[in-house]
Amino acid sequence: MLLVGEPILGHEEKNALCDVIDSGWLTMGDRVRAFEEAFAHAHGAEDSVAVNSCTAALHLILHALGLGPGDEVLVPSLTFVATANSVLYVGATPVFVDIQSADVPLMSLAEAEARCTPRTKAVILVHFAGYLPDRAAWQAFAHRRGLLLIEDAAHAPGLREVGTFGVAAAFSFYGNKNMTTGEGGAVIARDSELLATIRQARGHGMTSGTRQRLDARTPTYDVTMIGFNYRLDELRAAIGLAQLRHLPHWNEARRALTAEYRQRLAFHCPGLTVPFSQPRLTTCHIMPVLLPVGTDRQSVIDHLRADGIQTTIHYSPVHLMTLYANLWRGISLPRTEDFARRELTLPLHPRMDAANVETVAASLGQALRSRASVEAVA
């Protein structure tokens, strides 16, 4: 089965894990700190905080910024549910914003402007599929409205521009991401005080960690703020250090495969829409396509699966999920809803080659032609 996403793990990761086990120190030690420094350096930042998920990273950012009840945060509905959940965690209200277009399925600046109220305090920009929005335009909007800009960069590790839009950026190292630690995440914030608050809140609000107390030869600590158990362990940090060394090469491989896809899909699937037709900064995390209007998506999924090709969907709109639909009724985001009805995510990862891309494109083209033939007969 050709999978939608597949991590690359090998001897480097195995050796790194063995080294941690041999050291006898498994949690919040030297490797976590080394990973934080290396990840920050890869993005042109002075420092970062490693955590156990991107969800934790988003929650910590919102918490450290003091957002809470009565505050509104603009979020896209075309995202993983964690983006909106993190707003609920701090007691604030997520306000869902439509996408710009089928070609640019990123949060619409015009719609964001229209949904602002006196209670709007922040915007979470999601770098969907690894594609970055117009930084200058969003910064001007945030400055004009007095809003905090936060990046959900789960799809976009490795670009130095990520983490420079606003106050902080959250990253994911889940198993299907461009680099992985299995579970894990990180925060980049340019304000050292904000980052220090996030670092302390990560570990129950304690003023020191176990390794720090060992090095300082004192067992005492204090708790000066509410905190959470969002720490990253040494094992995952060791994997992250190994993965990070290959991230630039893997991102380039994804870009090359995406370019190959665009050519082959244009040949095999002339009725297909491939978003992001204009050049943008991107990590090419996933390969989303839009099926022609009226296509039975499940029949296409079944056809590709019969050919040994996995597909998936990014994403079911959050505002239509039962929890959110019950909390806020009557929300209509027509462009997001149309995109979500027709979107299909094709396999894309560095283990693939041009022959794999041709196989997927040809199978998809055949599935679409079969649909057209059935409609013609009907």
C-alpha positions as CSV (number, residue, x, y, z in Angstrom):
1,M,0.0,0.0,0.0
2,L,1.4,3.4,-1.0
3,L,0.6,5.5,2.1
4,V,-0.4,9.1,2.3
5,G,2.5,9.8,4.7
6,E,5.3,7.6,5.9
7,P,8.1,8.6,8.3
8,I,11.7,7.9,7.6
9,L,13.3,6.1,10.5
10,G,16.6,4.2,10.6
11,H,19.9,3.5,12.3
12,E,20.4,7.1,13.4
13,E,17.2,7.1,15.4
14,K,17.8,3.6,16.8
15,N,21.3,4.5,17.9
16,A,20.0,7.7,19.4
17,L,17.4,5.8,21.4
18,C,20.0,3.3,22.6
19,D,22.3,6.2,23.8
20,V,19.4,7.6,25.9
21,I,18.7,4.3,27.5
22,D,22.4,3.7,28.2
23,S,22.6,7.1,29.9
24,G,19.8,6.3,32.4
25,W,18.3,9.8,32.1
26,L,14.9,9.6,30.3
27,T,13.1,12.9,31.0
28,M,14.0,16.6,30.5
29,G,17.8,16.3,30.3
30,D,20.6,17.4,28.0
31,R,19.0,16.0,24.8
32,V,15.8,18.0,25.2
33,R,17.9,21.2,25.7
34,A,20.1,20.3,22.7
35,F,17.0,19.7,20.6
36,E,15.4,23.0,21.6
37,E,18.6,24.9,20.6
38,A,19.0,23.1,17.3
39,F,15.4,23.5,16.3
40,A,15.5,27.2,17.1
41,H,18.7,27.6,15.1
42,A,17.1,25.9,12.1
43,H,14.5,28.7,12.1
44,G,16.8,31.6,12.8
45,A,15.5,32.0,16.4
46,E,17.5,32.2,19.6
47,D,15.6,29.5,21.5
48,S,12.5,27.3,21.5
49,V,10.6,25.2,24.0
50,A,10.0,21.5,23.3
51,V,6.7,20.0,24.4
52,N,4.7,16.8,24.0
53,S,2.4,17.9,21.1
54,C,1.5,20.8,18.9
55,T,-1.8,21.0,20.8
56,A,0.2,21.6,24.0
57,A,2.2,24.2,22.2
58,L,-0.9,26.2,21.1
59,H,-2.4,25.9,24.6
60,L,0.7,27.2,26.2
61,I,1.0,30.1,23.8
62,L,-2.6,31.2,24.4
63,H,-2.2,30.7,28.2
64,A,1.0,32.6,28.4
65,L,-0.5,35.5,26.5
66,G,-3.3,35.7,29.1
67,L,-6.2,35.0,26.7
68,G,-9.3,33.8,28.4
69,P,-13.1,34.2,29.0
70,G,-14.6,37.1,27.0
71,D,-11.8,37.0,24.4
72,E,-12.3,36.0,20.8
73,V,-9.7,34.3,18.6
74,L,-10.0,34.1,14.8
75,V,-9.3,30.6,13.5
76,P,-9.9,28.8,10.2
77,S,-12.4,26.0,10.1
78,L,-10.2,24.2,7.5
79,T,-7.8,22.8,10.1
80,F,-7.3,20.0,12.6
81,V,-9.7,20.4,15.5
82,A,-6.8,21.1,18.0
83,T,-6.5,24.6,16.6
84,A,-10.0,25.5,17.9
85,N,-9.8,23.2,20.9
86,S,-6.8,25.1,22.2
87,V,-8.9,28.3,22.3
88,L,-11.5,26.6,24.4
89,Y,-8.8,25.3,26.8
90,V,-8.2,28.9,28.0
91,G,-11.9,29.8,28.1
92,A,-11.8,32.0,25.0
93,T,-14.2,31.8,22.0
94,P,-13.0,30.6,18.6
95,V,-14.5,32.6,15.7
96,F,-14.4,30.6,12.5
97,V,-13.2,32.3,9.3
98,D,-13.7,31.2,5.7
99,I,-10.8,30.4,3.4
100,Q,-9.7,32.8,0.7
101,S,-10.5,30.5,-2.3
102,A,-10.3,27.0,-3.7
103,D,-6.8,27.9,-5.0
104,V,-5.6,29.5,-1.8
105,P,-7.3,27.5,1.0
106,L,-5.8,29.7,3.7
107,M,-7.7,32.0,6.1
108,S,-9.3,34.9,4.2
109,L,-8.0,38.3,5.3
110,A,-11.2,40.0,4.1
111,E,-13.3,37.6,6.1
112,A,-11.1,37.9,9.2
113,E,-11.6,41.7,9.0
114,A,-15.4,41.2,8.7
115,R,-15.5,38.9,11.8
116,C,-13.6,41.2,14.1
117,T,-15.4,42.6,17.1
118,P,-14.2,44.6,20.1
119,R,-13.6,41.3,21.8
120,T,-11.2,39.9,19.2
121,K,-7.8,39.6,20.7
122,A,-5.8,37.2,18.5
123,V,-5.6,35.3,15.2
124,I,-4.3,31.8,14.7
125,L,-2.9,31.5,11.2
126,V,-2.7,27.8,10.0
127,H,-0.1,27.1,7.4
128,F,-2.4,24.6,5.7
129,A,-0.5,21.9,3.7
130,G,2.7,23.7,4.5
131,Y,1.9,26.9,2.5
132,L,2.5,30.3,4.1
133,P,0.1,33.2,3.8
134,D,1.1,36.8,3.0
135,R,3.1,37.8,6.1
136,A,3.1,41.6,5.5
137,A,-0.6,41.7,4.8
138,W,-1.4,39.8,8.0
139,Q,1.0,41.8,10.1
140,A,-0.6,45.1,8.8
141,F,-4.0,43.8,9.7
142,A,-2.9,42.7,13.2
143,H,-1.2,46.0,13.8
144,R,-4.3,48.0,12.6
145,R,-6.6,45.9,14.8
146,G,-4.3,45.5,17.8
147,L,-4.4,41.7,17.5
148,L,-1.9,39.0,18.5
149,L,-0.7,36.9,15.6
150,I,-0.1,33.2,16.4
151,E,1.1,30.6,13.9
152,D,-0.1,27.0,13.8
153,A,2.9,25.7,11.9
154,A,2.2,22.0,12.4
155,H,2.6,21.6,8.6
156,A,5.6,23.9,8.1
157,P,8.8,23.0,10.1
158,G,12.0,24.0,8.5
159,L,11.2,27.3,6.9
160,R,13.1,30.2,8.5
161,E,10.1,32.5,7.8
162,V,8.0,30.5,10.1
163,G,7.9,32.0,13.6
164,T,8.4,35.5,12.3
165,F,4.7,36.5,11.6
166,G,3.8,37.4,15.2
167,V,4.2,36.6,18.8
168,A,4.7,32.8,18.6
169,A,4.6,29.7,16.4
170,A,3.5,26.1,17.4
171,F,5.0,23.1,15.6
172,S,4.1,19.4,15.4
173,F,6.3,16.3,15.3
174,Y,3.5,13.8,15.0
175,G,4.2,10.6,13.1
176,N,2.9,11.9,9.7
177,K,4.7,15.3,9.8
178,N,7.7,16.4,7.8
179,M,9.9,15.4,10.7
180,T,8.7,13.3,13.6
181,T,9.4,12.3,17.2
182,G,6.3,10.1,17.3
183,E,4.5,12.6,19.5
184,G,5.9,16.0,20.2
185,G,5.9,19.7,19.4
186,A,7.7,22.9,20.0
187,V,7.2,26.7,20.5
188,I,9.2,29.5,18.9
189,A,8.7,32.9,20.4
190,R,10.9,35.9,19.8
191,D,10.1,37.5,23.2
192,S,12.4,35.9,25.7
193,E,10.0,36.6,28.6
194,L,7.0,35.0,26.8
195,L,9.2,31.9,26.0
196,A,10.3,31.7,29.6
197,T,6.7,31.7,30.8
198,I,5.9,29.0,28.3
199,R,8.9,27.0,29.5
200,Q,7.9,27.2,33.1
201,A,4.2,26.5,32.4
202,R,5.2,23.4,30.5
203,G,6.3,21.7,33.7
204,H,3.6,22.4,36.3
205,G,4.7,26.0,36.8
206,M,7.8,24.7,38.7
207,T,10.7,27.1,39.0
208,S,13.2,24.3,38.2
209,G,13.4,20.8,36.7
210,T,14.9,17.6,38.0
211,R,18.1,18.0,36.1
212,Q,18.5,21.6,37.1
213,R,18.1,20.7,40.7
214,L,20.7,18.0,40.4
215,D,23.2,20.4,38.8
216,A,22.4,23.0,41.4
217,R,22.8,20.5,44.3
218,T,19.5,21.6,45.9
219,P,16.3,19.6,45.9
220,T,13.9,22.6,46.5
221,Y,11.7,24.3,44.0
222,D,8.7,26.6,44.0
223,V,5.5,26.9,41.9
224,T,4.8,30.4,40.9
225,M,2.1,29.9,38.2
226,I,-0.5,27.5,37.1
227,G,1.2,24.9,34.9
228,F,0.7,21.7,32.9
229,N,2.4,18.4,32.3
230,Y,3.5,19.1,28.7
231,R,7.1,18.0,28.9
232,L,9.1,16.2,26.1
233,D,11.2,13.3,27.1
234,E,14.8,12.5,26.2
235,L,13.9,9.6,23.9
236,R,11.8,11.7,21.6
237,A,14.3,14.6,21.8
238,A,17.0,12.2,20.6
239,I,14.8,11.1,17.6
240,G,14.1,14.8,16.9
241,L,17.8,15.7,16.8
242,A,18.4,12.9,14.2
243,Q,15.4,13.9,12.2
244,L,16.2,17.6,12.2
245,R,19.5,17.0,10.4
246,H,17.6,15.6,7.4
247,L,14.6,18.0,7.4
248,P,16.0,20.4,4.7
249,H,16.6,17.5,2.3
250,W,13.2,16.0,3.0
251,N,11.4,19.3,2.4
252,E,13.2,19.7,-0.9
253,A,12.2,16.1,-1.9
254,R,8.6,17.0,-1.1
255,R,8.8,20.1,-3.3
256,A,10.2,18.1,-6.1
257,L,7.5,15.5,-5.8
258,T,4.8,18.2,-5.7
259,A,6.1,19.7,-8.9
260,E,6.1,16.2,-10.5
261,Y,2.5,15.8,-9.3
262,R,1.4,19.0,-10.9
263,Q,2.7,18.0,-14.3
264,R,1.3,14.4,-14.2
265,L,-2.0,15.4,-12.8
266,A,-2.4,18.0,-15.5
267,F,-1.9,15.2,-18.1
268,H,-4.0,12.5,-16.5
269,C,-6.7,14.5,-14.7
270,P,-7.6,17.6,-16.8
271,G,-10.7,18.3,-14.7
272,L,-8.9,18.3,-11.4
273,T,-8.0,21.4,-9.4
274,V,-4.6,21.5,-7.7
275,P,-4.6,24.3,-5.0
276,F,-1.7,26.8,-4.6
277,S,-1.1,27.3,-8.4
278,Q,1.0,30.4,-7.7
279,P,4.5,30.0,-6.1
280,R,4.5,30.3,-2.3
281,L,6.9,29.5,0.5
282,T,6.1,26.0,1.5
283,T,7.2,22.7,3.0
284,C,4.8,20.7,0.8
285,H,3.5,18.8,3.8
286,I,0.5,17.2,2.0
287,M,-0.8,16.9,-1.6
288,P,-4.4,18.2,-1.6
289,V,-6.4,18.1,-4.8
290,L,-10.1,19.1,-5.5
291,L,-12.2,16.6,-7.4
292,P,-14.6,18.0,-10.1
293,V,-18.0,19.2,-8.8
294,G,-20.4,16.2,-8.5
295,T,-17.7,13.6,-8.2
296,D,-18.5,10.6,-5.9
297,R,-15.4,11.0,-3.7
298,Q,-15.9,7.6,-2.0
299,S,-15.9,5.8,-5.3
300,V,-12.6,7.5,-6.2
301,I,-11.1,6.6,-2.8
302,D,-12.2,3.0,-3.3
303,H,-10.7,2.9,-6.9
304,L,-7.3,4.1,-5.7
305,R,-7.4,1.8,-2.7
306,A,-8.0,-1.1,-5.0
307,D,-4.8,0.0,-6.8
308,G,-2.9,-0.1,-3.6
309,I,-3.0,3.7,-3.0
310,Q,-4.1,5.2,0.3
311,T,-5.9,8.6,0.3
312,T,-7.4,10.8,3.1
313,I,-9.2,14.1,3.6
314,H,-7.8,17.4,5.0
315,Y,-10.1,18.4,6.7
316,S,-13.6,18.0,7.8
317,P,-14.6,21.6,8.7
318,V,-14.4,22.1,12.4
319,H,-17.5,24.3,12.6
320,L,-19.6,21.4,11.3
321,M,-18.3,18.9,13.8
322,T,-21.0,18.0,16.4
323,L,-19.3,19.7,19.4
324,Y,-18.9,23.0,17.6
325,A,-22.1,22.8,15.6
326,N,-24.0,22.5,18.9
327,L,-22.1,25.3,20.5
328,W,-22.4,27.7,17.7
329,R,-25.3,27.1,15.4
330,G,-25.9,28.6,12.0
331,I,-22.3,29.2,10.9
332,S,-21.9,29.2,7.2
333,L,-18.5,29.2,5.5
334,P,-19.3,28.3,1.9
335,R,-15.8,28.2,0.5
336,T,-14.5,26.1,3.3
337,E,-17.5,23.7,3.0
338,D,-17.1,23.4,-0.8
339,F,-13.4,22.7,-0.5
340,A,-13.9,20.1,2.2
341,R,-16.6,18.3,0.1
342,R,-14.2,17.9,-2.9
343,E,-10.8,17.7,-1.3
344,L,-8.7,14.5,-1.5
345,T,-5.2,14.1,-0.1
346,L,-2.8,12.0,-2.2
347,P,0.4,10.3,-1.0
348,L,3.3,12.6,-0.5
349,H,6.5,11.7,1.4
350,P,10.2,11.5,0.8
351,R,10.2,7.7,0.3
352,M,8.3,8.2,-3.0
353,D,9.8,8.8,-6.4
354,A,8.5,10.0,-9.8
355,A,7.3,6.5,-10.7
356,N,5.0,6.5,-7.6
357,V,3.6,9.9,-8.6
358,E,2.9,8.6,-12.1
359,T,1.1,5.6,-10.6
360,V,-1.1,7.8,-8.4
361,A,-1.9,10.3,-11.1
362,A,-2.7,7.6,-13.6
363,S,-5.0,5.7,-11.2
364,L,-6.8,8.9,-10.2
365,G,-7.2,9.8,-13.9
366,Q,-8.7,6.4,-14.6
367,A,-11.1,6.8,-11.6
368,L,-12.3,10.2,-12.9
369,R,-12.8,8.9,-16.4
370,S,-14.8,5.9,-15.1
371,R,-17.1,8.4,-13.3
372,A,-17.5,10.4,-16.5
373,S,-18.3,7.2,-18.5
374,V,-20.9,6.2,-15.9
375,E,-22.5,9.7,-16.1
376,A,-22.5,9.6,-19.9
377,V,-24.3,6.2,-19.9
378,A,-26.8,7.4,-17.3
